[in-house]
Amino acid sequence: MAASEFLEALSTIEEIDLTVTGRKSGRTSSRPMWFVHEQGKLYLLPVADSDSNWYKNVLLNPTLQA
């Protein structure tokens, strides 16, 4: 998906599911996220919990699936 298509898709929704790869287990897991797209930046907030493991996983492996 091209960046422009991704940004257009974001403009029509309020929540996305992100799939990340576990930094220790190597397994993938999905989490619903609320987001704000502002001035070229995408801010993410987990819907279900405030556990920051998803963020630590993203730091180690920044490839996401939406």
Beta strands, then each sheet from edge to edge (+ up, - down):
strand 1: 15-21
strand 2: 28-38
strand 3: 41-46
sheet 1: 1+ 2- 3+
end
